[in-house]
């Protein structure tokens, strides 16, 4: 990749060892961060279970958490996250597979 000094290389499948051309793309640091792996106590990206019962969806934009709402199921929270991720991150959104 001929990545300019002000950009980074993003691996679409999150596997840094998969350096096939169709898996890599140039991006800003912010875009690369948007495409990170799932972390937390839910199987869905952007979903958190608080106090063992309340299901919350949130997204992080410019180092700020944006509350997307509370939901009855993790799946509904994941759908809300997906909508926000597409809005804020576009093609770099790391969407939940529902």
Biopython code that builds the backbone (N, CA, C, O; Angstrom):
import numpy as np
from Bio.PDB.StructureBuilder import StructureBuilder

atoms = [
    (1, "UNK", "N", (0.854, -1.178, 0.000)),
    (1, "UNK", "CA", (0.000, 0.000, 0.000)),
    (1, "UNK", "C", (0.899, 1.240, 0.000)),
    (1, "UNK", "O", (1.914, 1.299, 0.694)),
    (2, "UNK", "N", (0.508, 2.177, -0.764)),
    (2, "UNK", "CA", (1.208, 3.460, -0.758)),
    (2, "UNK", "C", (0.391, 4.421, 0.086)),
    (2, "UNK", "O", (-0.347, 5.263, -0.426)),
    (3, "UNK", "N", (0.543, 4.271, 1.394)),
    (3, "UNK", "CA", (-0.246, 5.052, 2.341)),
    (3, "UNK", "C", (0.452, 6.373, 2.622)),
    (3, "UNK", "O", (1.609, 6.383, 3.043)),
    (4, "UNK", "N", (-0.233, 7.487, 2.397)),
    (4, "UNK", "CA", (0.357, 8.796, 2.722)),
    (4, "UNK", "C", (0.666, 8.896, 4.218)),
    (4, "UNK", "O", (0.062, 8.196, 5.030)),
    (5, "UNK", "N", (1.592, 9.755, 4.567)),
    (5, "UNK", "CA", (2.038, 9.888, 5.958)),
    (5, "UNK", "C", (0.917, 10.280, 6.912)),
    (5, "UNK", "O", (0.982, 9.946, 8.095)),
    (6, "UNK", "N", (-0.099, 10.971, 6.436)),
    (6, "UNK", "CA", (-1.176, 11.426, 7.317)),
    (6, "UNK", "C", (-2.323, 10.420, 7.426)),
    (6, "UNK", "O", (-3.337, 10.717, 8.057)),
    (7, "UNK", "N", (-2.181, 9.232, 6.820)),
    (7, "UNK", "CA", (-3.231, 8.213, 6.863)),
    (7, "UNK", "C", (-2.707, 6.919, 7.462)),
    (7, "UNK", "O", (-1.504, 6.759, 7.667)),
    (8, "UNK", "N", (-3.623, 5.996, 7.741)),
    (8, "UNK", "CA", (-3.301, 4.674, 8.271)),
    (8, "UNK", "C", (-3.877, 3.618, 7.331)),
    (8, "UNK", "O", (-4.662, 3.928, 6.434)),
    (9, "UNK", "N", (-3.479, 2.378, 7.550)),
    (9, "UNK", "CA", (-4.040, 1.257, 6.793)),
    (9, "UNK", "C", (-5.066, 0.559, 7.681)),
    (9, "UNK", "O", (-4.774, 0.208, 8.824)),
    (10, "UNK", "N", (-6.260, 0.363, 7.148)),
    (10, "UNK", "CA", (-7.330, -0.338, 7.857)),
    (10, "UNK", "C", (-7.507, -1.708, 7.227)),
    (10, "UNK", "O", (-7.510, -1.842, 6.004)),
    (11, "UNK", "N", (-7.654, -2.726, 8.067)),
    (11, "UNK", "CA", (-7.945, -4.078, 7.597)),
    (11, "UNK", "C", (-9.442, -4.308, 7.783)),
    (11, "UNK", "O", (-9.939, -4.324, 8.909)),
    (12, "UNK", "N", (-10.143, -4.482, 6.691)),
    (12, "UNK", "CA", (-11.605, -4.612, 6.732)),
    (12, "UNK", "C", (-12.070, -5.741, 7.649)),
    (12, "UNK", "O", (-13.082, -5.607, 8.336)),
    (13, "UNK", "N", (-11.327, -6.864, 7.662)),
    (13, "UNK", "CA", (-11.749, -8.028, 8.451)),
    (13, "UNK", "C", (-11.119, -8.063, 9.846)),
    (13, "UNK", "O", (-11.248, -9.061, 10.555)),
    (14, "UNK", "N", (-10.445, -6.991, 10.244)),
    (14, "UNK", "CA", (-9.811, -6.855, 11.567)),
    (14, "UNK", "C", (-8.598, -7.759, 11.761)),
    (14, "UNK", "O", (-8.055, -7.820, 12.864)),
    (15, "UNK", "N", (-8.166, -8.453, 10.731)),
    (15, "UNK", "CA", (-7.029, -9.354, 10.832)),
    (15, "UNK", "C", (-5.812, -8.666, 10.218)),
    (15, "UNK", "O", (-5.686, -8.581, 8.997)),
    (16, "UNK", "N", (-4.920, -8.176, 11.080)),
    (16, "UNK", "CA", (-3.734, -7.475, 10.620)),
    (16, "UNK", "C", (-2.779, -8.329, 9.815)),
    (16, "UNK", "O", (-1.884, -7.806, 9.151)),
    (17, "UNK", "N", (-2.959, -9.646, 9.867)),
    (17, "UNK", "CA", (-2.106, -10.540, 9.082)),
    (17, "UNK", "C", (-2.667, -10.795, 7.684)),
    (17, "UNK", "O", (-1.973, -11.341, 6.827)),
    (18, "UNK", "N", (-3.908, -10.406, 7.455)),
    (18, "UNK", "CA", (-4.535, -10.574, 6.140)),
    (18, "UNK", "C", (-4.255, -9.317, 5.315)),
    (18, "UNK", "O", (-5.029, -8.360, 5.339)),
    (19, "UNK", "N", (-3.157, -9.333, 4.601)),
    (19, "UNK", "CA", (-2.720, -8.153, 3.851)),
    (19, "UNK", "C", (-3.028, -8.262, 2.359)),
    (19, "UNK", "O", (-2.289, -7.738, 1.525)),
    (20, "UNK", "N", (-4.108, -8.937, 2.034)),
    (20, "UNK", "CA", (-4.548, -8.956, 0.640)),
    (20, "UNK", "C", (-5.067, -7.571, 0.278)),
    (20, "UNK", "O", (-5.657, -6.880, 1.108)),
    (21, "UNK", "N", (-4.844, -7.183, -0.946)),
    (21, "UNK", "CA", (-5.187, -5.826, -1.382)),
    (21, "UNK", "C", (-6.657, -5.475, -1.149)),
    (21, "UNK", "O", (-6.973, -4.350, -0.761)),
    (22, "UNK", "N", (-7.556, -6.436, -1.385)),
    (22, "UNK", "CA", (-8.983, -6.128, -1.211)),
    (22, "UNK", "C", (-9.406, -6.054, 0.259)),
    (22, "UNK", "O", (-10.536, -5.662, 0.553)),
    (23, "UNK", "N", (-8.519, -6.424, 1.184)),
    (23, "UNK", "CA", (-8.822, -6.338, 2.613)),
    (23, "UNK", "C", (-8.276, -5.060, 3.243)),
    (23, "UNK", "O", (-8.593, -4.751, 4.391)),
    (24, "UNK", "N", (-7.464, -4.322, 2.507)),
    (24, "UNK", "CA", (-6.826, -3.136, 3.074)),
    (24, "UNK", "C", (-7.309, -1.877, 2.372)),
    (24, "UNK", "O", (-7.642, -1.882, 1.186)),
    (25, "UNK", "N", (-7.334, -0.793, 3.151)),
    (25, "UNK", "CA", (-7.711, 0.509, 2.590)),
    (25, "UNK", "C", (-7.060, 1.604, 3.413)),
    (25, "UNK", "O", (-6.822, 1.436, 4.610)),
    (26, "UNK", "N", (-6.771, 2.729, 2.765)),
    (26, "UNK", "CA", (-6.228, 3.885, 3.467)),
    (26, "UNK", "C", (-7.366, 4.601, 4.183)),
    (26, "UNK", "O", (-8.485, 4.674, 3.676)),
    (27, "UNK", "N", (-7.069, 5.123, 5.353)),
    (27, "UNK", "CA", (-8.100, 5.817, 6.127)),
    (27, "UNK", "C", (-7.448, 6.742, 7.140)),
    (27, "UNK", "O", (-6.241, 6.684, 7.379)),
    (28, "UNK", "N", (-8.269, 7.589, 7.726)),
    (28, "UNK", "CA", (-7.792, 8.434, 8.821)),
    (28, "UNK", "C", (-7.791, 7.603, 10.105)),
    (28, "UNK", "O", (-8.343, 6.503, 10.134)),
    (29, "UNK", "N", (-7.179, 8.123, 11.156)),
    (29, "UNK", "CA", (-7.179, 7.425, 12.444)),
    (29, "UNK", "C", (-8.614, 7.262, 12.952)),
    (29, "UNK", "O", (-8.970, 6.215, 13.491)),
    (30, "UNK", "N", (-9.422, 8.288, 12.782)),
    (30, "UNK", "CA", (-10.814, 8.250, 13.228)),
    (30, "UNK", "C", (-11.589, 7.144, 12.504)),
    (30, "UNK", "O", (-12.360, 6.419, 13.132)),
    (31, "UNK", "N", (-11.392, 7.012, 11.206)),
    (31, "UNK", "CA", (-12.064, 5.961, 10.447)),
    (31, "UNK", "C", (-11.574, 4.580, 10.876)),
    (31, "UNK", "O", (-12.368, 3.645, 10.977)),
    (32, "UNK", "N", (-10.282, 4.448, 11.126)),
    (32, "UNK", "CA", (-9.715, 3.180, 11.554)),
    (32, "UNK", "C", (-10.278, 2.777, 12.912)),
    (32, "UNK", "O", (-10.550, 1.599, 13.145)),
    (33, "UNK", "N", (-10.452, 3.731, 13.797)),
    (33, "UNK", "CA", (-11.015, 3.460, 15.124)),
    (33, "UNK", "C", (-12.469, 3.013, 15.018)),
    (33, "UNK", "O", (-12.916, 2.183, 15.810)),
    (34, "UNK", "N", (-13.210, 3.546, 14.059)),
    (34, "UNK", "CA", (-14.615, 3.174, 13.880)),
    (34, "UNK", "C", (-14.765, 1.708, 13.508)),
    (34, "UNK", "O", (-15.814, 1.115, 13.762)),
    (35, "UNK", "N", (-13.755, 1.120, 12.920)),
    (35, "UNK", "CA", (-13.813, -0.263, 12.450)),
    (35, "UNK", "C", (-13.090, -1.209, 13.411)),
    (35, "UNK", "O", (-12.409, -2.135, 12.970)),
    (36, "UNK", "N", (-13.230, -0.984, 14.709)),
    (36, "UNK", "CA", (-12.529, -1.827, 15.679)),
    (36, "UNK", "C", (-13.366, -3.035, 16.081)),
    (36, "UNK", "O", (-14.561, -3.102, 15.795)),
    (37, "UNK", "N", (-12.716, -3.990, 16.751)),
    (37, "UNK", "CA", (-13.387, -5.214, 17.173)),
    (37, "UNK", "C", (-14.372, -4.939, 18.306)),
    (37, "UNK", "O", (-14.295, -3.916, 18.987)),
    (38, "UNK", "N", (-15.293, -5.874, 18.486)),
    (38, "UNK", "CA", (-16.290, -5.786, 19.550)),
    (38, "UNK", "C", (-15.621, -6.059, 20.896)),
    (38, "UNK", "O", (-14.838, -6.995, 21.051)),
    (39, "UNK", "N", (-15.966, -5.187, 21.879)),
    (39, "UNK", "CA", (-15.473, -5.372, 23.249)),
    (39, "UNK", "C", (-16.645, -5.103, 24.189)),
    (39, "UNK", "O", (-17.561, -4.354, 23.851)),
    (40, "UNK", "N", (-16.611, -5.705, 25.344)),
    (40, "UNK", "CA", (-17.649, -5.433, 26.327)),
    (40, "UNK", "C", (-18.401, -6.685, 26.740)),
    (40, "UNK", "O", (-17.989, -7.804, 26.437)),
    (41, "UNK", "N", (-19.518, -6.478, 27.443)),
    (41, "UNK", "CA", (-20.254, -7.606, 28.006)),
    (41, "UNK", "C", (-21.438, -8.047, 27.146)),
    (41, "UNK", "O", (-22.279, -8.816, 27.611)),
    (42, "UNK", "N", (-21.515, -7.583, 25.927)),
    (42, "UNK", "CA", (-22.553, -8.007, 24.997)),
    (42, "UNK", "C", (-21.879, -8.598, 23.768)),
    (42, "UNK", "O", (-20.718, -8.309, 23.478)),
    (43, "UNK", "N", (-22.618, -9.418, 23.062)),
    (43, "UNK", "CA", (-22.052, -9.973, 21.823)),
    (43, "UNK", "C", (-22.152, -8.982, 20.678)),
    (43, "UNK", "O", (-21.656, -9.245, 19.582)),
    (44, "UNK", "N", (-22.796, -7.834, 20.924)),
    (44, "UNK", "CA", (-22.984, -6.824, 19.890)),
    (44, "UNK", "C", (-22.142, -5.586, 20.153)),
    (44, "UNK", "O", (-21.932, -5.186, 21.298)),
    (45, "UNK", "N", (-21.671, -4.997, 19.083)),
    (45, "UNK", "CA", (-20.893, -3.773, 19.137)),
    (45, "UNK", "C", (-21.801, -2.603, 19.524)),
    (45, "UNK", "O", (-22.884, -2.449, 18.960)),
    (46, "UNK", "N", (-21.366, -1.778, 20.482)),
    (46, "UNK", "CA", (-22.144, -0.611, 20.882)),
    (46, "UNK", "C", (-23.262, -0.911, 21.855)),
    (46, "UNK", "O", (-24.068, -0.032, 22.161)),
    (47, "UNK", "N", (-23.326, -2.141, 22.351)),
    (47, "UNK", "CA", (-24.377, -2.540, 23.287)),
    (47, "UNK", "C", (-23.734, -2.921, 24.615)),
    (47, "UNK", "O", (-22.722, -3.621, 24.657)),
    (48, "UNK", "N", (-24.341, -2.449, 25.693)),
    (48, "UNK", "CA", (-23.817, -2.697, 27.025)),
    (48, "UNK", "C", (-24.967, -3.117, 27.937)),
    (48, "UNK", "O", (-26.063, -2.560, 27.866)),
    (49, "UNK", "N", (-24.709, -4.094, 28.786)),
    (49, "UNK", "CA", (-25.702, -4.510, 29.774)),
    (49, "UNK", "C", (-25.255, -3.942, 31.120)),
    (49, "UNK", "O", (-24.217, -4.329, 31.657)),
    (50, "UNK", "N", (-26.046, -3.026, 31.648)),
    (50, "UNK", "CA", (-25.702, -2.354, 32.896)),
    (50, "UNK", "C", (-26.480, -2.957, 34.059)),
    (50, "UNK", "O", (-27.667, -3.261, 33.939)),
    (51, "UNK", "N", (-25.799, -3.123, 35.173)),
    (51, "UNK", "CA", (-26.412, -3.681, 36.391)),
    (51, "UNK", "C", (-27.064, -5.037, 36.144)),
    (51, "UNK", "O", (-28.000, -5.417, 36.848)),
    (52, "UNK", "N", (-26.581, -5.753, 35.164)),
    (52, "UNK", "CA", (-27.081, -7.086, 34.871)),
    (52, "UNK", "C", (-28.459, -7.154, 34.248)),
    (52, "UNK", "O", (-28.976, -8.250, 34.031)),
    (53, "UNK", "N", (-29.083, -5.998, 33.949)),
    (53, "UNK", "CA", (-30.433, -6.056, 33.406)),
    (53, "UNK", "C", (-30.768, -4.982, 32.377)),
    (53, "UNK", "O", (-31.506, -5.260, 31.432)),
    (54, "UNK", "N", (-30.256, -3.778, 32.527)),
    (54, "UNK", "CA", (-30.605, -2.690, 31.614)),
    (54, "UNK", "C", (-29.719, -2.763, 30.368)),
    (54, "UNK", "O", (-28.492, -2.778, 30.469)),
    (55, "UNK", "N", (-30.346, -2.807, 29.202)),
    (55, "UNK", "CA", (-29.624, -2.927, 27.935)),
    (55, "UNK", "C", (-29.567, -1.557, 27.278)),
    (55, "UNK", "O", (-30.596, -0.951, 26.978)),
    (56, "UNK", "N", (-28.347, -1.079, 27.060)),
    (56, "UNK", "CA", (-28.119, 0.278, 26.566)),
    (56, "UNK", "C", (-27.336, 0.216, 25.256)),
    (56, "UNK", "O", (-26.418, -0.590, 25.108)),
    (57, "UNK", "N", (-27.708, 1.072, 24.315)),
    (57, "UNK", "CA", (-26.937, 1.229, 23.079)),
    (57, "UNK", "C", (-26.258, 2.587, 23.133)),
    (57, "UNK", "O", (-26.864, 3.584, 23.527)),
    (58, "UNK", "N", (-24.999, 2.613, 22.735)),
    (58, "UNK", "CA", (-24.251, 3.868, 22.704)),
    (58, "UNK", "C", (-23.212, 3.808, 21.599)),
    (58, "UNK", "O", (-22.824, 2.732, 21.143)),
    (59, "UNK", "N", (-22.774, 4.973, 21.183)),
    (59, "UNK", "CA", (-21.748, 5.057, 20.152)),
    (59, "UNK", "C", (-20.767, 6.134, 20.584)),
    (59, "UNK", "O", (-21.147, 7.097, 21.251)),
    (60, "UNK", "N", (-19.527, 5.972, 20.210)),
    (60, "UNK", "CA", (-18.496, 6.937, 20.588)),
    (60, "UNK", "C", (-18.074, 7.730, 19.358)),
    (60, "UNK", "O", (-17.613, 7.168, 18.364)),
    (61, "UNK", "N", (-18.241, 9.054, 19.445)),
    (61, "UNK", "CA", (-17.883, 9.955, 18.356)),
    (61, "UNK", "C", (-16.944, 11.016, 18.918)),
    (61, "UNK", "O", (-17.282, 11.683, 19.896)),
    (62, "UNK", "N", (-15.782, 11.177, 18.319)),
    (62, "UNK", "CA", (-14.807, 12.180, 18.766)),
    (62, "UNK", "C", (-14.568, 12.114, 20.268)),
    (62, "UNK", "O", (-14.557, 13.139, 20.950)),
    (63, "UNK", "N", (-14.376, 10.897, 20.779)),
    (63, "UNK", "CA", (-14.082, 10.658, 22.200)),
    (63, "UNK", "C", (-15.242, 10.994, 23.127)),
    (63, "UNK", "O", (-15.031, 11.168, 24.327)),
    (64, "UNK", "N", (-16.446, 11.087, 22.609)),
    (64, "UNK", "CA", (-17.631, 11.350, 23.423)),
    (64, "UNK", "C", (-18.636, 10.221, 23.221)),
    (64, "UNK", "O", (-18.895, 9.799, 22.094)),
    (65, "UNK", "N", (-19.201, 9.738, 24.332)),
    (65, "UNK", "CA", (-20.235, 8.713, 24.250)),
    (65, "UNK", "C", (-21.576, 9.368, 23.965)),
    (65, "UNK", "O", (-21.958, 10.333, 24.627)),
    (66, "UNK", "N", (-22.282, 8.844, 22.987)),
    (66, "UNK", "CA", (-23.631, 9.316, 22.664)),
    (66, "UNK", "C", (-24.589, 8.183, 23.016)),
    (66, "UNK", "O", (-24.510, 7.086, 22.463)),
    (67, "UNK", "N", (-25.490, 8.471, 23.941)),
    (67, "UNK", "CA", (-26.483, 7.501, 24.386)),
    (67, "UNK", "C", (-27.560, 7.370, 23.312)),
    (67, "UNK", "O", (-28.172, 8.363, 22.917)),
    (68, "UNK", "N", (-27.792, 6.144, 22.841)),
    (68, "UNK", "CA", (-28.775, 5.896, 21.793)),
    (68, "UNK", "C", (-30.105, 5.403, 22.350)),
    (68, "UNK", "O", (-31.107, 5.376, 21.635)),
    (69, "UNK", "N", (-30.119, 5.016, 23.612)),
    (69, "UNK", "CA", (-31.359, 4.583, 24.241)),
    (69, "UNK", "C", (-31.197, 3.301, 25.025)),
    (69, "UNK", "O", (-30.154, 2.647, 24.981)),
    (70, "UNK", "N", (-32.264, 2.951, 25.753)),
    (70, "UNK", "CA", (-32.335, 1.670, 26.452)),
    (70, "UNK", "C", (-33.353, 0.808, 25.720)),
    (70, "UNK", "O", (-34.327, 1.312, 25.161)),
    (71, "UNK", "N", (-33.114, -0.493, 25.733)),
    (71, "UNK", "CA", (-33.907, -1.399, 24.903)),
    (71, "UNK", "C", (-34.274, -2.662, 25.670)),
    (71, "UNK", "O", (-33.638, -3.007, 26.666)),
    (72, "UNK", "N", (-35.310, -3.343, 25.192)),
    (72, "UNK", "CA", (-35.775, -4.575, 25.831)),
    (72, "UNK", "C", (-34.865, -5.754, 25.517)),
    (72, "UNK", "O", (-34.740, -6.679, 26.319)),
    (73, "UNK", "N", (-34.225, -5.719, 24.340)),
    (73, "UNK", "CA", (-33.348, -6.827, 23.951)),
    (73, "UNK", "C", (-32.028, -6.286, 23.397)),
    (73, "UNK", "O", (-31.941, -5.146, 22.943)),
    (74, "UNK", "N", (-31.015, -7.136, 23.451)),
    (74, "UNK", "CA", (-29.723, -6.770, 22.875)),
    (74, "UNK", "C", (-29.839, -6.567, 21.369)),
    (74, "UNK", "O", (-29.171, -5.705, 20.797)),
    (75, "UNK", "N", (-30.680, -7.356, 20.742)),
    (75, "UNK", "CA", (-30.849, -7.260, 19.286)),
    (75, "UNK", "C", (-31.401, -5.891, 18.887)),
    (75, "UNK", "O", (-30.926, -5.297, 17.919)),
    (76, "UNK", "N", (-32.396, -5.381, 19.618)),
    (76, "UNK", "CA", (-32.943, -4.059, 19.310)),
    (76, "UNK", "C", (-31.892, -2.966, 19.531)),
    (76, "UNK", "O", (-31.816, -2.007, 18.762)),
    (77, "UNK", "N", (-31.097, -3.115, 20.568)),
    (77, "UNK", "CA", (-30.023, -2.149, 20.827)),
    (77, "UNK", "C", (-28.986, -2.201, 19.710)),
    (77, "UNK", "O", (-28.465, -1.165, 19.295)),
    (78, "UNK", "N", (-28.688, -3.397, 19.226)),
    (78, "UNK", "CA", (-27.716, -3.562, 18.138)),
    (78, "UNK", "C", (-28.222, -2.905, 16.855)),
    (78, "UNK", "O", (-27.437, -2.323, 16.107)),
    (79, "UNK", "N", (-29.517, -2.994, 16.598)),
    (79, "UNK", "CA", (-30.098, -2.355, 15.414)),
    (79, "UNK", "C", (-29.953, -0.841, 15.519)),
    (79, "UNK", "O", (-29.633, -0.173, 14.536)),
    (80, "UNK", "N", (-30.190, -0.302, 16.715)),
    (80, "UNK", "CA", (-30.039, 1.144, 16.932)),
    (80, "UNK", "C", (-28.586, 1.561, 16.723)),
    (80, "UNK", "O", (-28.310, 2.596, 16.116)),
    (81, "UNK", "N", (-27.658, 0.747, 17.231)),
    (81, "UNK", "CA", (-26.236, 1.051, 17.036)),
    (81, "UNK", "C", (-25.894, 1.043, 15.549)),
    (81, "UNK", "O", (-25.208, 1.945, 15.068)),
    (82, "UNK", "N", (-26.365, 0.035, 14.819)),
    (82, "UNK", "CA", (-26.064, -0.061, 13.390)),
    (82, "UNK", "C", (-26.498, 1.198, 12.645)),
    (82, "UNK", "O", (-25.759, 1.718, 11.810)),
    (83, "UNK", "N", (-27.690, 1.680, 12.948)),
    (83, "UNK", "CA", (-28.195, 2.891, 12.286)),
    (83, "UNK", "C", (-27.290, 4.085, 12.558)),
    (83, "UNK", "O", (-26.961, 4.844, 11.647)),
    (84, "UNK", "N", (-26.891, 4.246, 13.816)),
    (84, "UNK", "CA", (-26.013, 5.364, 14.177)),
    (84, "UNK", "C", (-24.629, 5.197, 13.545)),
    (84, "UNK", "O", (-24.036, 6.173, 13.086)),
    (85, "UNK", "N", (-24.119, 3.979, 13.519)),
    (85, "UNK", "CA", (-22.788, 3.728, 12.950)),
    (85, "UNK", "C", (-22.752, 4.077, 11.469)),
    (85, "UNK", "O", (-21.779, 4.662, 10.993)),
    (86, "UNK", "N", (-23.798, 3.724, 10.741)),
    (86, "UNK", "CA", (-23.860, 4.067, 9.318)),
    (86, "UNK", "C", (-23.892, 5.585, 9.156)),
    (86, "UNK", "O", (-23.216, 6.135, 8.287)),
    (87, "UNK", "N", (-24.669, 6.253, 9.986)),
    (87, "UNK", "CA", (-24.776, 7.712, 9.919)),
    (87, "UNK", "C", (-23.427, 8.389, 10.175)),
    (87, "UNK", "O", (-23.039, 9.297, 9.440)),
    (88, "UNK", "N", (-22.717, 7.951, 11.210)),
    (88, "UNK", "CA", (-21.483, 8.632, 11.612)),
    (88, "UNK", "C", (-20.222, 8.107, 10.919)),
    (88, "UNK", "O", (-19.290, 8.876, 10.681)),
    (89, "UNK", "N", (-20.176, 6.805, 10.590)),
    (89, "UNK", "CA", (-18.942, 6.220, 10.080)),
    (89, "UNK", "C", (-18.996, 5.804, 8.616)),
    (89, "UNK", "O", (-17.954, 5.536, 8.017)),
    (90, "UNK", "N", (-20.172, 5.745, 8.033)),
    (90, "UNK", "CA", (-20.293, 5.370, 6.626)),
    (90, "UNK", "C", (-19.702, 4.009, 6.327)),
    (90, "UNK", "O", (-20.002, 3.034, 7.016)),
    (91, "UNK", "N", (-18.864, 3.934, 5.307)),
    (91, "UNK", "CA", (-18.306, 2.651, 4.881)),
    (91, "UNK", "C", (-17.381, 2.025, 5.915)),
    (91, "UNK", "O", (-17.083, 0.835, 5.819)),
    (92, "UNK", "N", (-16.917, 2.789, 6.900)),
    (92, "UNK", "CA", (-16.026, 2.263, 7.919)),
    (92, "UNK", "C", (-16.777, 1.735, 9.136)),
    (92, "UNK", "O", (-16.152, 1.277, 10.093)),
    (93, "UNK", "N", (-18.098, 1.791, 9.114)),
    (93, "UNK", "CA", (-18.903, 1.317, 10.235)),
    (93, "UNK", "C", (-18.686, -0.191, 10.439)),
    (93, "UNK", "O", (-18.721, -0.975, 9.492)),
    (94, "UNK", "N", (-18.467, -0.561, 11.681)),
    (94, "UNK", "CA", (-18.336, -1.970, 12.040)),
    (94, "UNK", "C", (-19.715, -2.426, 12.528)),
    (94, "UNK", "O", (-20.036, -2.304, 13.710)),
    (95, "UNK", "N", (-20.514, -2.946, 11.616)),
    (95, "UNK", "CA", (-21.905, -3.254, 11.907)),
    (95, "UNK", "C", (-22.053, -4.611, 12.587)),
    (95, "UNK", "O", (-21.276, -5.539, 12.362)),
    (96, "UNK", "N", (-23.077, -4.686, 13.423)),
    (96, "UNK", "CA", (-23.445, -5.942, 14.059)),
    (96, "UNK", "C", (-24.126, -6.841, 13.039)),
    (96, "UNK", "O", (-24.916, -6.371, 12.219)),
    (97, "UNK", "N", (-23.827, -8.115, 13.087)),
    (97, "UNK", "CA", (-24.510, -9.088, 12.239)),
    (97, "UNK", "C", (-25.695, -9.609, 13.031)),
    (97, "UNK", "O", (-25.541, -10.311, 14.030)),
    (98, "UNK", "N", (-26.864, -9.254, 12.567)),
    (98, "UNK", "CA", (-28.089, -9.580, 13.322)),
    (98, "UNK", "C", (-28.890, -10.623, 12.552)),
    (98, "UNK", "O", (-29.955, -11.041, 13.006)),
]
sb = StructureBuilder()
sb.init_structure("model")
sb.init_model(0)
sb.init_chain("A")
sb.init_seg("    ")
for serial, (resi, resn, name, xyz) in enumerate(atoms, 1):
    if name == "N":
        sb.init_residue(resn, " ", resi, " ")
    sb.init_atom(name, np.array(xyz, "f"), 0.0, 1.0, " ", f" {name:<3s}", serial, name[0])
structure = sb.get_structure()
